[in-house]
Amino acid sequence: MDAVDALKQVAEEVSVCRQCTLAGTRKLAVPGEGPVTAQVMLIGEGPGFHENEQGRPFVGAAGKFLDELLAKGGFKRSEVFITNVVKCRPPGNRDPLPEELEPCAGFLDRQIAIINPLVIVTLGRFSMAKYFENVRISEVHGNPKWIGSRFIIPMFHPAAALHQPKYRPMLEEDFSHLPKWVAEAQQKNAPSQARTEDENPTQLSLF
């Protein structure tokens, strides 16, 4: 199975998943969207009202702001992969519960493995917690760390800036550095990628 088909399979499994109670209240599951070749993956918290209606991530007000933030970093939505730590809307936009996060973690891990992004941007504290334990987002936002050969960058969730305008300049500043971080990740990964191509000259790279 190639990477495109593997990513589609995850989306199909998400759309019919019944592993937690969110399946009983959702309208549409929201697997995520973007190219399998994306170098940047954005991971939010969970679908909201509009996402639940359309089955797409970040299509409400926070999504429009995210598009603006990406543009400030020189990226288009079509160039990145966008998803969430939970794939179905928690009722009333409440925080996801541990028993809801756990089954979705497997889907997210598979998406990361298939896409193999150079950079992961966590949006909000729930996706941040996957990589940064026991810290406050206000203390670490915009301070990336390496996990293997991948750059993990914690940022505030765009919705936070809509509710509390003080976060807006912080988000804009963090996103303005995204091209620099992507370039750094490209540079770090270039030698290993070159060695792999030399060792396997006939192998087609999917990522």
VOLUMDO-163398 format. One line per field, with one value per residue (C-alpha): residue in three letters; x, y, z. Coordinates in steps of 0.5 Angstrom, whole numbers. Layout:
N
residuo = (ALA,...)
u = (X,...)
v = (Y,...)
w = (Z,...)
END
This chain:
207
residuo = (MET,ASP,ALA,VAL,ASP,ALA,LEU,LYS,GLN,VAL,ALA,GLU,GLU,VAL,SER,VAL,CYS,ARG,GLN,CYS,THR,LEU,ALA,GLY,THR,ARG,LYS,LEU,ALA,VAL,PRO,GLY,GLU,GLY,PRO,VAL,THR,ALA,GLN,VAL,MET,LEU,ILE,GLY,GLU,GLY,PRO,GLY,PHE,HIS,GLU,ASN,GLU,GLN,GLY,ARG,PRO,PHE,VAL,GLY,ALA,ALA,GLY,LYS,PHE,LEU,ASP,GLU,LEU,LEU,ALA,LYS,GLY,GLY,PHE,LYS,ARG,SER,GLU,VAL,PHE,ILE,THR,ASN,VAL,VAL,LYS,CYS,ARG,PRO,PRO,GLY,ASN,ARG,ASP,PRO,LEU,PRO,GLU,GLU,LEU,GLU,PRO,CYS,ALA,GLY,PHE,LEU,ASP,ARG,GLN,ILE,ALA,ILE,ILE,ASN,PRO,LEU,VAL,ILE,VAL,THR,LEU,GLY,ARG,PHE,SER,MET,ALA,LYS,TYR,PHE,GLU,ASN,VAL,ARG,ILE,SER,GLU,VAL,HIS,GLY,ASN,PRO,LYS,TRP,ILE,GLY,SER,ARG,PHE,ILE,ILE,PRO,MET,PHE,HIS,PRO,ALA,ALA,ALA,LEU,HIS,GLN,PRO,LYS,TYR,ARG,PRO,MET,LEU,GLU,GLU,ASP,PHE,SER,HIS,LEU,PRO,LYS,TRP,VAL,ALA,GLU,ALA,GLN,GLN,LYS,ASN,ALA,PRO,SER,GLN,ALA,ARG,THR,GLU,ASP,GLU,ASN,PRO,THR,GLN,LEU,SER,LEU,PHE)
u = (0,3,3,-3,-8,-5,-7,-14,-15,-14,-19,-24,-23,-24,-30,-33,-30,-34,-28,-31,-37,-36,-38,-45,-46,-42,-45,-38,-31,-26,-20,-15,-13,-7,-2,2,8,7,13,9,4,-1,-4,-10,-15,-21,-27,-31,-39,-37,-32,-37,-42,-37,-32,-26,-21,-21,-26,-29,-27,-20,-19,-19,-15,-10,-10,-8,-2,0,1,5,10,10,5,-1,-6,-6,2,1,-3,-8,-11,-13,-11,-19,-22,-30,-33,-33,-40,-41,-33,-31,-24,-23,-23,-17,-22,-23,-16,-13,-16,-15,-8,-7,-10,-5,1,-1,-2,5,8,5,7,13,13,20,16,10,7,2,-4,-6,-4,-7,-3,3,2,4,11,12,10,8,10,5,4,6,13,15,11,15,21,22,25,28,25,30,30,24,22,16,14,9,4,-2,-9,-12,-18,-15,-13,-20,-22,-16,-13,-7,-5,-5,2,5,2,4,11,11,9,13,19,16,20,27,25,23,29,33,30,31,38,39,35,39,45,41,36,42,45,39,38,45,44,38,38,32,28,22,21,14,16)
v = (0,7,13,16,10,9,16,15,8,12,17,11,8,15,16,10,9,7,7,12,16,22,17,18,25,27,29,28,25,30,26,32,34,36,33,26,30,36,38,41,38,42,39,42,40,37,39,45,46,48,42,37,40,39,34,38,41,49,51,56,63,60,56,63,66,60,61,68,66,61,66,70,64,64,58,56,51,47,46,43,37,39,35,34,30,28,27,28,34,34,36,44,44,42,39,32,27,22,16,20,22,15,11,17,17,11,15,21,16,13,20,22,16,16,23,24,31,35,40,39,45,43,48,49,45,38,37,40,35,29,32,37,34,38,45,51,53,60,58,54,57,58,54,48,42,36,29,25,29,32,39,40,47,49,55,57,55,60,60,63,69,70,70,73,78,78,72,74,78,72,67,72,72,65,63,68,64,58,58,59,52,49,51,48,42,41,42,37,32,33,29,23,23,24,17,14,15,13,7,5,9,5,6,11,16,17,23)
w = (0,-2,3,-1,0,7,9,6,10,16,14,13,19,23,19,22,29,35,40,45,46,42,36,39,39,32,26,22,24,22,20,18,11,7,2,4,2,7,11,16,20,25,30,34,40,37,32,33,31,23,23,26,20,14,16,15,20,22,18,23,25,28,22,18,23,22,14,16,21,15,10,15,15,7,7,4,7,1,3,10,14,19,24,31,37,37,31,33,37,44,46,47,45,52,53,51,56,57,55,48,47,48,42,37,39,35,29,30,30,24,20,23,21,14,12,16,17,18,23,27,30,36,37,44,51,49,43,46,52,47,47,52,59,65,62,61,54,56,58,52,46,40,43,39,41,37,37,33,26,27,30,35,36,41,40,42,39,34,38,44,41,38,46,49,44,48,45,38,37,40,35,29,32,33,26,23,25,21,15,19,23,17,13,19,19,12,13,19,15,8,10,12,6,1,4,3,-4,-5,-2,-5,-12,-15,-9,-10,-4,-2,3)
END
